[in-house]
Amino acid sequence: MSDRDSSSDINNVNTSQAQNPASAQPKAQSQDQDQNQDFEQQFQRWQQDLLATPTPAPVLTEVGRVIEVGDGVAIVTGLARALADELLIFASGVRGIVLDLEPGRLGVILLGPSEHIRLGEDVRRTCKVISVPVGPALLGRVVDAVGLPRDGLGAIAAVAEHPVEAEAPGVLSRSAIFKPLATGIKAIDAAVPVGLGQRELIIGDRQTGKTSIAVDTMLNQIRSDVICIYCAIGQRGDAVSRVIGALKKGDMMARSIVISTGDEETPGLAYIAPYAAMTMAEYFCDQGRDVLIIFDDLTHHARSYRELSLLLRRPPGREAFPGDIFYVHARLLERAGQFTEEVGGGSITALPVVETQAENLSAYIPTNLISITDGQIYLSPQLVQKNQFPAVHQGLSVSRVGSKAQSRALRKVAGNLRVTLSQFEELEDFARFGTRLDDATRARLKRGAAVRNSLRQAERDPMPAVEQLAVLIAAMEGLLDGLEEQPLVDAMQHIRALAKKQLHEIEQRIADDKELRPEDSERVITMVRSALETDSETDFQADLEARNGPIS
């Protein structure tokens, strides 16, 4: 077939299609109808699925209004269903906690500056209580009362958030205190021992060294695996900075948490700070760890709560404190203790600090805390005036349960320490009248003075148990009698150095909580005598060189 014939056939076909356009229209219409049916079926299926989906519950948002604003508190109306201790959010972003429930109004303590809140501002419920982050990520950090970082090291990757208020464990969840907590301070470990899980009050006037004892106790935990939490309540920023610096210098900051609420902040943060610290401690305790927590100090905490209560027009009681101030501290300290293996086997040791005025131990807050805790370490201003640091008053200090956890070796050596010191103080008062004394009385005065001076200890210098043992044996055996202040300090330093080198076996016996054998005591006495003889020869050599010049 030629090309002309094929082209003519194609033209004929096109011509026939052009002449019959109606034959292509039914096909296009059938395709459109199929698409419409598919779309209608898909729409019907979607509509059926939508109708079968459960209807979401309506979101109920309760909004109240601020009718009064005070210094750290606010009065809110319109939230009839709000609960006690519930967290509220103000329109300005400030958070608050419901403290008072009254008909038609709520008393709210603020966790932020009250200057940001205006009258008539909206307040919304959260249906939650105030919570703080917990977990290992908090170790080595400085946070505020709600767990927000203050050290500029970024956000905290917390494991969870736990409420700051929790019920104290029951009696069946607790066990007897049987392990000692070494403070590294001779005057405490020997005469007023503290056990893991104990609540020991540190009490005294201003500038008597209360914070120093607490910080030294934390620094001494470098020899153990105890986790430390320091809660500064109403403290100045420079004081907290010094504590942080001491922890960093002593390599304890990595195992510590610092919670700081300054005296310039709202009293609501100071009120919840110790409860937040206890919540963080409970997390580690539930993991089977031993935790030491310092509350510095609960006097500021009580004053913050008194301020909030008076602003909320609660009726004042003794010293203008509200009637539930005892319960405020009791429910906090009852959460500490030594717990059984069924609940983790951990412990929380609490060392609350309280300040007295003019040595008045019978004031309201000090007597409350003395009755709540398991003993107290009293720091006397009179001993401070005598340059006796730490100024632990052995007569007014007591540990009700810690003596059971004291190591046997230290208990044997320090058994007569309190009696020796009390008798010495009586004789010292009697000798002030200028009475002529016999040789036996003079000897007892020398012994008592040596024992008291041996309890002196420099700040930020906690001592291991074996060094304490060597110094106490030297003092109780009369080897330090008659030494002046500076020679006594030098002798104790030499004894400590030799004990660290030569008494490894005795150190192991102390760690194993074994009795001190007679040969062990003799070994310590021999070591002390050699140390004193070396010091005497060194002093004689120094005096001779000072008089005649260097000896070739």
Secondary structure in CASP SS format (residue, H / E / C, confidence):
PFRMAT SS
TARGET T0000
AUTHOR 0000-0000-0000
METHOD secondary structure of the structure
MODEL  1
M C 1.00
S C 1.00
D H 1.00
R H 1.00
D H 1.00
S H 1.00
S H 1.00
S H 1.00
D H 1.00
I H 1.00
N H 1.00
N H 1.00
V H 1.00
N H 1.00
T H 1.00
S H 1.00
Q H 1.00
A H 1.00
Q H 1.00
N C 1.00
P H 1.00
A H 1.00
S H 1.00
A C 1.00
Q H 1.00
P H 1.00
K H 1.00
A H 1.00
Q H 1.00
S H 1.00
Q H 1.00
D H 1.00
Q H 1.00
D H 1.00
Q H 1.00
N H 1.00
Q H 1.00
D H 1.00
F H 1.00
E H 1.00
Q H 1.00
Q H 1.00
F H 1.00
Q H 1.00
R H 1.00
W H 1.00
Q H 1.00
Q H 1.00
D H 1.00
L H 1.00
L H 1.00
A H 1.00
T C 1.00
P C 1.00
T C 1.00
P C 1.00
A C 1.00
P C 1.00
V C 1.00
L C 1.00
T C 1.00
E C 1.00
V E 1.00
G E 1.00
R E 1.00
V E 1.00
I E 1.00
E E 1.00
V E 1.00
G C 1.00
D C 1.00
G C 1.00
V E 1.00
A E 1.00
I E 1.00
V E 1.00
T E 1.00
G C 1.00
L C 1.00
A C 1.00
R C 1.00
A C 1.00
L C 1.00
A C 1.00
D C 1.00
E E 1.00
L E 1.00
L E 1.00
I E 1.00
F E 1.00
A C 1.00
S C 1.00
G C 1.00
V C 1.00
R E 1.00
G E 1.00
I E 1.00
V E 1.00
L E 1.00
D E 1.00
L E 1.00
E E 1.00
P C 1.00
G C 1.00
R E 1.00
L E 1.00
G E 1.00
V E 1.00
I E 1.00
L E 1.00
L C 1.00
G C 1.00
P C 1.00
S H 1.00
E H 1.00
H H 1.00
I C 1.00
R C 1.00
L C 1.00
G C 1.00
E C 1.00
D E 1.00
V E 1.00
R E 1.00
R E 1.00
T E 1.00
C E 1.00
K E 1.00
V E 1.00
I C 1.00
S E 1.00
V E 1.00
P E 1.00
V E 1.00
G C 1.00
P H 1.00
A H 1.00
L H 1.00
L C 1.00
G C 1.00
R C 1.00
V E 1.00
V E 1.00
D C 1.00
A C 1.00
V C 1.00
G C 1.00
L C 1.00
P E 1.00
R C 1.00
D C 1.00
G C 1.00
L C 1.00
G C 1.00
A C 1.00
I C 1.00
A C 1.00
A C 1.00
V C 1.00
A E 1.00
E E 1.00
H E 1.00
P E 1.00
V C 1.00
E C 1.00
A C 1.00
E C 1.00
A C 1.00
P C 1.00
G C 1.00
V H 1.00
L H 1.00
S H 1.00
R E 1.00
S C 1.00
A C 1.00
I C 1.00
F C 1.00
K C 1.00
P E 1.00
L C 1.00
A C 1.00
T C 1.00
G C 1.00
I C 1.00
K H 1.00
A H 1.00
I H 1.00
D H 1.00
A C 1.00
A C 1.00
V C 1.00
P C 1.00
V C 1.00
G E 1.00
L C 1.00
G C 1.00
Q C 1.00
R E 1.00
E C 1.00
L E 1.00
I E 1.00
I E 1.00
G E 1.00
D C 1.00
R C 1.00
Q C 1.00
T C 1.00
G C 1.00
K H 1.00
T H 1.00
S H 1.00
I H 1.00
A H 1.00
V H 1.00
D H 1.00
T H 1.00
M H 1.00
L H 1.00
N H 1.00
Q H 1.00
I H 1.00
R H 1.00
S C 1.00
D C 1.00
V C 1.00
I E 1.00
C E 1.00
I E 1.00
Y E 1.00
C E 1.00
A E 1.00
I E 1.00
G E 1.00
Q E 1.00
R C 1.00
G H 1.00
D H 1.00
A H 1.00
V H 1.00
S H 1.00
R H 1.00
V H 1.00
I H 1.00
G H 1.00
A H 1.00
L H 1.00
K H 1.00
K H 1.00
G C 1.00
D C 1.00
M C 1.00
M H 1.00
A H 1.00
R H 1.00
S E 1.00
I E 1.00
V E 1.00
I E 1.00
S E 1.00
T E 1.00
G E 1.00
D C 1.00
E C 1.00
E C 1.00
T C 1.00
P H 1.00
G H 1.00
L H 1.00
A H 1.00
Y H 1.00
I H 1.00
A H 1.00
P H 1.00
Y H 1.00
A H 1.00
A H 1.00
M H 1.00
T H 1.00
M H 1.00
A H 1.00
E H 1.00
Y H 1.00
F H 1.00
C H 1.00
D H 1.00
Q C 1.00
G C 1.00
R C 1.00
D E 1.00
V E 1.00
L E 1.00
I E 1.00
I E 1.00
F E 1.00
D E 1.00
D C 1.00
L H 1.00
T H 1.00
H H 1.00
H H 1.00
A H 1.00
R H 1.00
S H 1.00
Y H 1.00
R H 1.00
E H 1.00
L H 1.00
S H 1.00
L H 1.00
L H 1.00
L C 1.00
R C 1.00
R C 1.00
P C 1.00
P C 1.00
G C 1.00
R H 1.00
E H 1.00
A H 1.00
F C 1.00
P C 1.00
G C 1.00
D C 1.00
I H 1.00
F H 1.00
Y H 1.00
V H 1.00
H H 1.00
A H 1.00
R H 1.00
L H 1.00
L H 1.00
E C 1.00
R C 1.00
A C 1.00
G E 1.00
Q E 1.00
F E 1.00
T C 1.00
E H 1.00
E H 1.00
V H 1.00
G C 1.00
G C 1.00
G C 1.00
S E 1.00
I E 1.00
T E 1.00
A E 1.00
L E 1.00
P E 1.00
V E 1.00
V E 1.00
E E 1.00
T C 1.00
Q C 1.00
A C 1.00
E C 1.00
N C 1.00
L C 1.00
S C 1.00
A C 1.00
Y H 1.00
I H 1.00
P H 1.00
T H 1.00
N H 1.00
L H 1.00
I H 1.00
S H 1.00
I H 1.00
T C 1.00
D C 1.00
G E 1.00
Q E 1.00
I E 1.00
Y E 1.00
L E 1.00
S C 1.00
P H 1.00
Q H 1.00
L H 1.00
V H 1.00
Q H 1.00
K C 1.00
N C 1.00
Q C 1.00
F C 1.00
P C 1.00
A C 1.00
V E 1.00
H C 1.00
Q C 1.00
G C 1.00
L C 1.00
S C 1.00
V E 1.00
S E 1.00
R C 1.00
V C 1.00
G H 1.00
S H 1.00
K H 1.00
A H 1.00
Q C 1.00
S C 1.00
R H 1.00
A H 1.00
L H 1.00
R H 1.00
K H 1.00
V H 1.00
A C 1.00
G C 1.00
N C 1.00
L H 1.00
R H 1.00
V H 1.00
T H 1.00
L H 1.00
S H 1.00
Q H 1.00
F H 1.00
E H 1.00
E H 1.00
L H 1.00
E H 1.00
D H 1.00
F H 1.00
A H 1.00
R C 1.00
F C 1.00
G C 1.00
T C 1.00
R C 1.00
L C 1.00
D C 1.00
D H 1.00
A H 1.00
T H 1.00
R H 1.00
A H 1.00
R H 1.00
L H 1.00
K H 1.00
R H 1.00
G H 1.00
A H 1.00
A H 1.00
V H 1.00
R H 1.00
N H 1.00
S H 1.00
L C 1.00
R C 1.00
Q C 1.00
A C 1.00
E C 1.00
R C 1.00
D C 1.00
P C 1.00
M C 1.00
P C 1.00
A H 1.00
V H 1.00
E H 1.00
Q H 1.00
L H 1.00
A H 1.00
V H 1.00
L H 1.00
I H 1.00
A H 1.00
A H 1.00
M H 1.00
E C 1.00
G C 1.00
L C 1.00
L C 1.00
D C 1.00
G C 1.00
L C 1.00
E C 1.00
E H 1.00
Q H 1.00
P H 1.00
L H 1.00
V H 1.00
D H 1.00
A H 1.00
M H 1.00
Q H 1.00
H H 1.00
I H 1.00
R H 1.00
A H 1.00
L H 1.00
A H 1.00
K H 1.00
K H 1.00
Q H 1.00
L C 1.00
H H 1.00
E H 1.00
I H 1.00
E H 1.00
Q H 1.00
R H 1.00
I H 1.00
A H 1.00
D C 1.00
D C 1.00
K C 1.00
E C 1.00
L C 1.00
R C 1.00
P H 1.00
E H 1.00
D H 1.00
S H 1.00
E H 1.00
R H 1.00
V H 1.00
I H 1.00
T H 1.00
M H 1.00
V H 1.00
R H 1.00
S H 1.00
A H 1.00
L H 1.00
E H 1.00
T H 1.00
D H 1.00
S H 1.00
E H 1.00
T H 1.00
D H 1.00
F H 1.00
Q H 1.00
A H 1.00
D H 1.00
L H 1.00
E H 1.00
A H 1.00
R H 1.00
N H 1.00
G C 1.00
P C 1.00
I C 1.00
S C 1.00
END
